[in-house]
């Protein structure tokens, strides 16, 4: 496999259309009905928490973190993480996850929540949220509700309902 020269940089307003097209190819029109998407719609977008991956001038991936609250506790919701299928398996998703975690730490966050595939995200430190600890405002398979602790023990201290951050 050829090594790619990938750069991760903050997403700009000029990237929005390309990110939308990439997400549409990856997730289809059903993405708008997902619980995680609805939570992100409620929250204020934080430009400092959205990143794109490029190979040369080609945008090949993106990730966004959304400020949320779990009851009164501030946290972040990751997603969507998307990598162009032609570039999957080359560490781009990992690089985007690492950059997102760095940004969340810089914003003094202690937890990142996501709805996703445990087999993939567990390789990056995410673990399943104990059933009933965190509730989302819509249907979610409990086996897909995952969290990354940015501070040890954060998940044990947090319980409640998720809503868009302030």
ChimeraX attribute file (.defattr): number of C-alpha atoms within 10 A of each C-alpha:
attribute: neighborCount
match mode: 1-to-1
recipient: residues
	/A:1	5
	/A:2	5
	/A:3	7
	/A:4	13
	/A:5	8
	/A:6	18
	/A:7	16
	/A:8	17
	/A:9	14
	/A:10	17
	/A:11	19
	/A:12	12
	/A:13	8
	/A:14	8
	/A:15	14
	/A:16	11
	/A:17	10
	/A:18	16
	/A:19	20
	/A:20	12
	/A:21	11
	/A:22	20
	/A:23	20
	/A:24	14
	/A:25	13
	/A:26	15
	/A:27	12
	/A:28	11
	/A:29	10
	/A:30	8
	/A:31	15
	/A:32	13
	/A:33	10
	/A:34	13
	/A:35	16
	/A:36	23
	/A:37	13
	/A:38	16
	/A:39	20
	/A:40	22
	/A:41	13
	/A:42	14
	/A:43	17
	/A:44	13
	/A:45	16
	/A:46	11
	/A:47	14
	/A:48	15
	/A:49	22
	/A:50	22
	/A:51	25
	/A:52	25
	/A:53	25
	/A:54	18
	/A:55	15
	/A:56	11
	/A:57	9
	/A:58	10
	/A:59	19
	/A:60	24
	/A:61	26
	/A:62	30
	/A:63	23
	/A:64	26
	/A:65	28
	/A:66	27
	/A:67	25
	/A:68	24
	/A:69	19
	/A:70	21
	/A:71	14
	/A:72	14
	/A:73	17
	/A:74	20
	/A:75	24
	/A:76	27
	/A:77	24
	/A:78	27
	/A:79	21
	/A:80	20
	/A:81	20
	/A:82	23
	/A:83	24
	/A:84	17
	/A:85	12
	/A:86	8
	/A:87	14
	/A:88	13
	/A:89	11
	/A:90	15
	/A:91	14
	/A:92	25
	/A:93	24
	/A:94	16
	/A:95	16
	/A:96	25
	/A:97	22
	/A:98	13
	/A:99	20
	/A:100	23
	/A:101	23
	/A:102	15
	/A:103	17
	/A:104	23
	/A:105	15
	/A:106	9
	/A:107	14
	/A:108	13
	/A:109	20
	/A:110	20
	/A:111	23
	/A:112	26
	/A:113	27
	/A:114	23
	/A:115	22
	/A:116	23
	/A:117	14
	/A:118	16
	/A:119	11
	/A:120	12
	/A:121	21
	/A:122	15
	/A:123	10
	/A:124	14
	/A:125	12
	/A:126	21
	/A:127	21
	/A:128	20
	/A:129	19
	/A:130	15
	/A:131	10
	/A:132	11
	/A:133	14
	/A:134	18
	/A:135	18
	/A:136	17
	/A:137	12
	/A:138	11
	/A:139	10
	/A:140	15
	/A:141	8
	/A:142	16
	/A:143	15
	/A:144	17
	/A:145	22
	/A:146	22
	/A:147	25
	/A:148	24
	/A:149	18
	/A:150	18
	/A:151	12
	/A:152	10
	/A:153	11
	/A:154	15
	/A:155	21
	/A:156	11
	/A:157	8
	/A:158	17
	/A:159	16
	/A:160	15
	/A:161	16
	/A:162	21
	/A:163	21
	/A:164	21
	/A:165	21
	/A:166	10
